[in-house]
Amino acid sequence: MPSFPTPCSTLLLFAVVVATFRTPSAAAAADAGQPAMLTPWVGPYGGVPAWKDVKVEEFVPAFELAMNQQRAEIRAIAENP
């Protein structure tokens, strides 16, 4: 029988992905009206997203923003002779 991830493990994975892709430019973009989960995090261990402000419809835009930033970084590395 296949094993499916639990909602909690999926949320943890999401938090790790967003934290991994977070850059200063992402913080600046977040302050300009981007998804709440991309605003600067506060608290111990590097902080956590402001979950009370996160809306379900913000997940896809946040993933897309993070993935586009990573693609740009990979492209810059690949194009650097």
C-alpha positions in Angstrom: 0.0 0.0 0.0 1.5 3.4 -0.9 2.4 5.8 1.8 1.2 9.3 1.5 2.7 12.3 3.4 0.7 13.6 6.4 -0.5 17.2 6.3 2.0 18.0 9.1 5.0 16.6 7.2 3.9 18.4 4.1 3.7 21.7 6.0 7.1 21.0 7.5 8.5 20.3 4.0 7.0 23.6 2.8 8.6 25.6 5.6 12.0 24.0 4.8 11.6 24.8 1.1 10.6 28.4 1.7 13.4 28.9 4.2 15.9 27.4 1.8 14.9 29.7 -1.0 14.6 32.8 1.1 17.0 35.6 -0.1 17.3 39.3 0.7 15.6 40.1 -2.6 12.7 37.8 -1.5 12.4 39.7 1.7 12.3 43.0 -0.2 9.7 41.6 -2.6 7.6 40.3 0.3 7.6 43.7 2.0 6.2 45.1 -1.3 3.0 43.1 -1.0 4.1 39.5 -1.7 2.8 36.5 0.3 2.9 36.8 4.1 5.1 33.7 4.4 7.9 35.5 2.5 8.0 38.5 4.9 11.0 38.6 7.3 10.7 35.9 9.9 11.4 36.6 13.6 12.0 34.4 16.6 14.5 31.8 17.7 16.2 29.5 15.2 15.9 31.9 12.4 12.2 32.5 13.0 9.1 31.1 11.5 6.5 32.4 9.0 3.7 34.5 10.5 1.2 31.6 10.1 -1.7 33.7 11.4 -1.3 35.9 8.3 -0.7 33.2 5.7 -3.6 32.5 3.4 -4.0 29.2 1.4 -4.1 31.1 -1.9 -0.6 32.4 -1.2 1.1 29.0 -1.3 1.3 28.8 -5.1 2.7 32.3 -5.6 5.2 31.8 -2.8 6.4 28.6 -4.4 6.6 30.2 -7.8 8.6 33.2 -6.5 11.0 30.9 -4.6 11.5 28.6 -7.6 12.0 31.5 -10.0 14.7 33.0 -7.7 16.5 29.6 -7.6 16.2 29.3 -11.4 17.8 32.7 -11.8 20.6 31.8 -9.5 21.2 28.5 -11.4 21.1 30.3 -14.7 23.7 32.9 -13.4 26.0 30.1 -12.4 25.6 28.2 -15.6 26.2 31.3 -17.8 29.3 32.3 -15.8 32.3 31.1 -17.9 
